[in-house]
Every structure is written in structure tokens, then in C-alpha cells.
Amino acid sequence: MSRTIKLKYPKTKDDLRVNHIKALTNPDFQHYQLTTTGKVKFMSQFLGKSEGFIRRIDMQDLDQAIIHCFGLYHNMQLKKKPKKEVTIAGKVYELVNMERPPVGYIMDTDASDFIEDPVRLACLSYIPKGTTYGEMDEHDNLLYPVKDRYKDFEEHFNLEDFVNLNAFFLLKLKKSLRLYILRARIKISLRRLRLRRK
């Protein structure tokens, strides 16, 4: 009888990291009836293993792993605000002030594709404690670039913390869009009133 490989996967929601989000939010895996090919692709992306590796796993183990992993994601708790501080790989990071974000933060988020690169949102939103967003040295070199913390955030940033950050970020974006639309409507209304007076 041939041997199959035992699959190792996150046991609790606290073991999930931000790098698991792509597999969990992939539109191909948003429905319950996955084909065998779909299951292989999901676990390959979720675990960062090759599809060839996943194909050597026992089918029952694969099904059990998928149900378990979906369950971990389903059991996450949404909070109103993200954590003010997180410790990643032994370093403490603090949340950028989202009530009064720096211009550089807004420009960096506008230029980012968080669907394609969700880790970047965490890296932009948390900076080393005691620093300022976009801080430069005397030669105008960026002191704490995203690339310096990217790998640590990808491997160690807790997925539940990321989900809460993402939800908060989207709510702030929605609020900003509402305000922008309201201002645009007011501007149009003022213009119409001025035209009527003439």
C-alpha cells in the first residue's frame, strides 16, 4: 500500500497569518462545492505549497483540512477598531492615526492594490513604535520603508488583526467617499444657485 503525506495546517484562528488571506478571499473558493482541482488549488495557495505536493495528500485529509480552514476564518471576531499596537517578530508597531492620517499615508494607500497585495495594507498602517510615518534622515532617505518589515508582516501578522484592520480601513474609505460626494453635491448646488441669481 502506498503512503500519503500528512498535511500540516493552522490549528486555531490565532495561527492564521495575513498571507492566508489570498486563498480565503479568492472568488474561486467562495462557494462550498469545490471540485477536486479547486481544493488542490485552494490548499496550495493557502499553505504556500506546490500543487504537486498537495496532490500526494489523502483525499479525506484534504477535505478535512479545507473544512477546518474555512471554519477558522468563519469564527473570526470583527471588532470596531484595529489594535493600536502589535508585536511582530519581537518588534512593536503602532497604528497610524487614521483619524488624521499623514498625506504620505494617503498617497501610499491610493497607489496600492490591497486585493493583489494585502500585506501592504498592514505594513502601511503599522509603523515602528515611536516613529513618524514617512520619517526621513538628514539626506532625505526614508528611515522605515515598507520593504524592511514586509517579510515579517507576511509571515507573522495575525489574520484576525488584519481582518479588523481591513474592515476599519474600508469603513474610513467609505466615510471619506461619502464626505467627498456630499461636498461635490454642495458645490454643484451652490453653482446652480449662483446661475439662477444671474
C-alpha positions as a printed Julia matrix, in Angstrom:
198×3 Matrix{Float64}:
   0.0    0.0     0.0
   1.43   3.4    -0.98
   1.93   6.1     1.63
   0.34   9.55    1.53
   1.7   12.73    3.03
   0.17  14.08    6.24
  -0.9   17.67    5.87
   0.15  20.27    8.43
  -2.1   23.31    8.6
  -3.03  26.05   11.13
  -4.85  24.54   14.13
  -6.51  27.68   15.56
  -7.51  31.08   14.2
  -4.53  32.54   16.1
  -2.26  30.5    13.81
  -3.62  32.22   10.69
  -1.47  34.94    9.19
  -2.09  37.73    6.71
  -0.52  35.63    3.94
  -3.52  33.23    4.22
  -5.98  35.92    3.12
  -5.46  35.48   -0.62
  -6.62  31.87   -0.62
  -9.55  32.61    1.67
 -10.81  35.56   -0.39
 -10.17  34.06   -3.82
 -13.52  34.2    -5.7
 -12.96  30.63   -6.96
 -13.17  29.35   -3.37
 -16.13  31.44   -2.15
 -18.63  28.64   -2.67
 -18.99  25.38   -0.78
 -18.92  22.89   -3.65
 -15.28  22.84   -4.68
 -14.06  20.49   -7.36
 -11.04  18.34   -6.55
  -8.92  20.66   -8.69
 -10.32  23.65   -6.8
  -9.48  22.03   -3.46
  -5.92  21.38   -4.58
  -5.53  24.97   -5.79
  -7.0   26.33   -2.54
  -4.7   24.34   -0.24
  -1.71  25.07   -2.47
  -2.33  28.81   -2.19
  -3.37  28.64    1.48
  -0.28  26.72    2.6
   2.18  28.13    0.07
   2.96  24.62   -1.19
   3.09  23.37   -4.76
   0.02  21.74   -6.31
   2.17  18.64   -6.85
   2.75  18.42   -3.09
  -0.98  18.77   -2.34
  -1.85  16.06   -4.9
   0.02  13.47   -2.81
  -2.27  14.02    0.2
  -5.06  11.59    1.1
  -8.44  12.92   -0.2
 -10.14  12.58    3.19
  -7.31  14.53    4.85
  -7.63  17.24    2.2
 -11.4   17.55    2.72
 -10.95  17.67    6.5
  -8.25  20.34    6.18
 -10.41  22.54    3.92
 -13.44  22.34    6.23
 -11.2   23.12    9.2
  -9.51  26.1     7.49
 -12.82  27.61    6.33
 -14.11  27.17    9.88
 -11.16  29.1    11.33
 -11.89  32.03    9.05
 -15.62  31.85    9.75
 -15.07  32.05   13.53
 -13.16  35.34   13.47
 -14.49  38.2    15.59
 -14.91  41.61   13.96
 -14.11  44.5    16.28
 -14.9   48.18   15.8
 -11.27  49.26   15.71
  -7.94  47.58   14.92
  -5.33  47.12   17.65
  -3.37  50.26   18.47
  -0.18  48.22   18.87
   1.02  44.87   17.55
   4.21  42.95   18.16
   5.64  41.32   15.04
   8.8   39.22   15.21
   9.71  40.81   18.57
   9.27  44.43   17.37
   6.47  46.73   18.5
   4.49  48.63   15.85
   1.79  51.26   16.35
  -1.23  52.07   14.22
  -1.04  55.18   12.04
  -3.51  57.8    13.26
  -6.4   57.06   10.91
  -8.44  59.97   12.25
  -5.79  62.39   10.99
  -3.63  60.39    8.58
  -0.46  61.93    7.14
  -0.55  62.96    3.48
   2.15  60.37    2.68
  -0.05  57.6     4.1
  -2.99  58.67    1.93
  -0.78  58.86   -1.17
   0.74  55.42   -0.44
  -2.67  53.79    0.11
  -4.05  55.42   -3.06
  -1.15  53.96   -5.04
  -1.6   50.44   -3.6
  -3.62  47.43   -4.73
  -4.61  45.75   -1.45
  -6.53  42.99   -3.2
  -3.4   41.91   -5.04
  -1.09  42.69   -2.1
  -2.99  42.62    1.24
   0.24  42.51    3.28
   0.98  46.06    2.12
  -2.06  47.44    3.97
  -0.72  46.07    7.26
   2.78  47.38    6.51
   1.49  50.87    5.68
  -0.9   51.03    8.62
   1.56  49.96   11.32
   4.88  51.76   11.78
   7.68  51.14   14.3
   6.61  52.48   17.7
   7.91  55.97   18.44
   8.46  56.87   14.78
   6.59  59.13   12.37
   5.05  57.97    9.09
   7.41  58.78    6.23
  10.23  59.85    8.56
  13.44  60.79    6.69
  17.09  61.11    7.65
  19.2   64.23    7.0
  19.76  63.07    3.39
  16.02  62.64    2.65
  16.23  58.83    2.75
  13.17  57.04    4.12
  14.06  55.63    7.55
  11.45  52.86    7.94
  10.47  51.64    4.46
   7.76  49.03    3.99
  10.28  46.57    2.48
  12.08  46.38    5.85
   9.0   44.93    7.6
   7.18  43.27    4.7
   8.5   39.71    5.19
   7.89  39.8     8.97
   4.33  41.07    8.46
   3.65  38.49    5.75
   4.74  35.62    8.0
   3.68  36.82   11.45
   0.83  39.36   11.23
  -2.25  37.69   12.72
  -5.08  37.28   10.19
  -7.82  38.26   12.67
  -5.94  41.52   13.36
  -5.67  42.03    9.61
  -9.39  41.43    9.03
 -10.2   44.05   11.68
  -7.71  46.5    10.16
  -9.13  45.91    6.68
 -12.74  46.4     7.86
 -11.79  49.63    9.67
  -9.84  50.88    6.66
 -12.79  50.21    4.33
 -15.21  51.98    6.7
 -12.9   55.01    6.79
 -12.68  54.93    2.99
 -16.48  54.71    2.71
 -16.86  57.64    5.13
 -14.33  59.68    3.11
 -16.16  58.89   -0.14
 -19.48  59.94    1.41
 -17.92  63.21    2.53
 -16.4   63.76   -0.93
 -19.76  63.09   -2.62
 -21.55  65.4    -0.16
 -19.04  68.18   -0.83
 -19.4   67.67   -4.59
 -23.21  67.9    -4.31
 -22.95  71.07   -2.23
 -20.57  72.57   -4.79
 -22.99  71.73   -7.63
 -25.94  73.15   -5.66
 -24.04  76.38   -4.96
 -23.14  76.69   -8.63
 -26.8   76.23   -9.65
 -27.92  78.84   -7.1
 -25.38  81.33   -8.43
 -26.53  80.7   -12.0
 -30.16  81.31  -11.02
 -29.29  84.63   -9.39
 -27.72  85.95  -12.57
